[in-house]
Amino acid sequence: MKIAIASTGYVGLSLAVLLAQHNEVTALDIVREKEALLNHKQSAIKDTELEDFLAHKPLNLRATLDKEEAFAGADYVIIATPTDQDHADLLRRGAIKRDITTLFIDSTEAEAIKLCSNAYLAMRVAYFNELDTHAVQHGLNPHQIINGVCLGPRIGARYNSPRFDCGGYCLPEDTTDPKVATIYRRVMKTESDNFRVSSIQGFMKCIQAKAGQVIMDEPAMYESTFFNSMVVSDSPELKWCADSIVSRRMTNHLVDVADDVYTHDLFGGNA
């Protein structure tokens, strides 16, 4: 089957890679650099799984800047948005898991499912954020409490790590007046360059009101400034000159300056 996909953003490229395992896929984009990378089996998006599939899987996939070339003779044209139920079998065939539950529902209910799922996950993360804040304020160990709470089979241990995504945090007293504060990584999760509306940006604005200087350490950014602050690319010297480092997640890169890092990462990872 011949499939054309317009746009190679997060949705389009993911669908292209998934469908190209069993179909002839042509991806259309308007950015020459993205087209060239894709035709050399490289991803313009930093994502571990996409990069691995492009490099090692036998994909029938090519990219073009010519819309007539992309759409000519195509059995399906996907405009890089969620497809309707007529494409369920195509997506299921490309899935890694074999037993995929498929629901055939109206488009309005499908949208409602997505919105309600996101709302539930946001409330869950906000709950564990508040639990973590309460524990810290009362001298309790949040790691032990969350582990205990999540032992219940009705609760489980997924999406239980405090983060900056939902709810509110206040900087502790020893970090509220730094001369130099570093925001380490703007991305929403590790091994990705997905910024979108990353919540740490709001945290950054809060710090700017108190700090003498705020610096963004983000290798995936090409801009020289962000929110009126300097942007650097993974500078090894920067972490040693900063009074405080705010990071969504504790990483190996920050272990040697852990005493200067402010994070609510209890479990690591992206969950």
Disulfide bonds with the S-S distance in Angstrom:
none
